[in-house]
Amino acid sequence: MNIPADRRYTSSHEWLKRESDGTISVGITDHAQGQLGDLVFVELPAVGRAVSAGEACAVVESVKAASDVYAPIAGTIAAVNDAVPAAPEKVNEDAFAAWLFRIRPADAAAMDALLDAHGYRAVIGE
């Protein structure tokens, strides 16, 4: 299973990647998309929305189930990936390329407290 070492992870299966502009890209892991199956619908948060760490702020829906996507850190939604709701299968094709939203963090150091690739592997039992 693909678990890039350049990211941080949550036990609820979100990944985070620091971008050069200071924002943090967020998506769901390859493990999560595999468990959900073929995605058919994605709802993203509104740009400008303030989110708290752990707050449900997006939804991914597959032929099997719907699942909330949680803000892994507190901040403000800075951007959304408009290509994903138009083609949810992009997440199934490459979960680590199909980011869902970007957060401008309230505290950039909060990301460092999350799981690294090794810690996430332990969470999923790999």
C-alpha angles and dihedrals in degrees: 000000000000112000109161115217093216093073142066125232142204128219086242088064104255121136126211130202127184113234126208092249092059096257123121120230115218130196140146122273128252087248091056095049089047092053092047096047124207110006115224103171138027126185116194130198123257117266109252094031114137112226134190123219108273095019117137105241107155138031131217118192128192135180086268106041149341119245134188120235112216130214102247093202136018119264144090126302103249100177143353129214101242091187092070100062088047091051111017090174088076087078091055091047095052117354092185095053096044100074114184105203143348124231127205095216124232086211116017091198091063089081091062091064092062127092121288120216092273092051092048091051087056091051093055093041097245 
